[in-house]
Amino acid sequence: MRELLASGDRGALRLLGGLLFGVGAILVIFRRTSFEDPWGDGALFFAFLVPTLVLYVPSVVGGRAAGRALPWQTACAVFGILLAPWTLFQLLEWLGATPDAPLKVSWVFLVTAAAGFAAALLAGVRSAACSARWR
């Protein structure tokens, strides 16, 4: 599996597929929350969690196996990192915590920053490390 994720074959197709998967998941979530019969908080959390993990984990594992992140891995990892705060805020809502509390907001963005830092260190996703110089 690592060899498959590390290969650069069909990179543009993988990039397009990852981006369409993420956008499709966001549209499903929007659809299920904005109309008369919305999903519960637990279902929405899992609806956020699945695309976040599907985009982030294979990108980091594949980038680590290849020694550097390929363009499709970078784009999918960054998309997964951008979905992470929404996922964590939905987790807080599902658990019944007030998501507006300053410590909870700090916790969410600290975990998101840790995910970006891990992607930068493990897979070489330089876009995940904002304003840092990686050589």
N, C-alpha and C positions, 0 to 999 in steps of 0.2 A: 504494500500500500504506500509506503514511503517513496518508493521509486516512481510510482504513478503520480504522486503529488509533487515530487521534485522535478519531473520532466516539464520541459517548456512546450511540449506538443500541444497544439490547439489552445494556446494561451488566450487568444482573443475570444474564442468561443467560451472558455471557462470564465473569463472576465464578464462577458455579456450574460452568461447564465447566472453567475453570482449576483450581479447587480439586479437582474430581473427578479431573482428569487427574493432579494431583500426588499425591493420596491413592491413586489406582489404581497409580501407579508405585511408591510406597512399599510397597503390598501385594504387588505382583509381586516386588519385591526381597526382601521378607520371606519370601515363599513359596519363592523359589529359593535362599535361604540356610539355611533352617531344616529342610529335609528331607534325605533320603538322598543325592540326586544334585545337589549345589549347582553353581551356575555358577562359572566361574573368575573371578579378580580382574579381568581385562580386561573381561569381559562385564558384571560388576557395576559397573565404573567407567562404562561407556557407558550402563548402565541408570540410573545416577544423573545422568550428564551431560545426557542428552536432556531430562528434565523440568526440570532446573535452567535450561538455556538456553531452553527453550520457554516457561517462565514468566517469566524475567527479561528477556530481550532484547526481545520485543515490547512489554512493559510500559514499559520505559525509552524505546524508540524512539517509541512512541505518546504517552507523556507529554511527550517533548521536542517532538514535532510539534504537540501541542495547546497547549503552553505551560504546562501544569500536568497533574498526574496525576489521572485520573478514579478513582473508588473501585475499580473492577474492576482498573485498572492498579496501584493501590497494593497491593491484596491479593495479586495475582499476583506483583508484584515482591518483596514481603516473603516470600512462600512460596518463591520462587526463591532469595532470600538465605538463608533458613533451610535450604535443601537444599545450599547451597554448601559448608559444612564437611564434610558427609557425602561429597560428591563429591570434595573434595580429600583427605580421609583415605583414601578408596578408591583414589585415584590414588597416594598414597604406598604403600599396601599392594601395588598392582599393580607399582610400580617396585621393590619389595623393601626399602623403607626401613622403619625402625622407627617406627611412628606415635606411640610414647610419648615420643620424645626431645623435650626442652623446646623446642629451636629449631624443630623441625618443627611442633609444636603452635602455636607463636607465628607461624610462617609461614602456617599455614592460617587462623588467625583474623585475621591482618593482611590477607590477600587478601580474606577475607569482609568485613572492615570497609571495605576499599577499594571493594568492590562496593556496599555500602550507602551509602557516601559519594558514589559516582558516581551512584547512583539518586537520591539527595537533590539533588545539584547539577544533574544533567542533566534529570531529569524532574519534579523537585519532589515526590518521594515522601518526605514528611516523616517517615513512620513508620520509614523506613530509617535515619534519623539519630537514634540513641538519645540522649536527654537533651540534644539541641541545640535551640536556638530559631531557627526559620526564619520570617522574616516576608516 
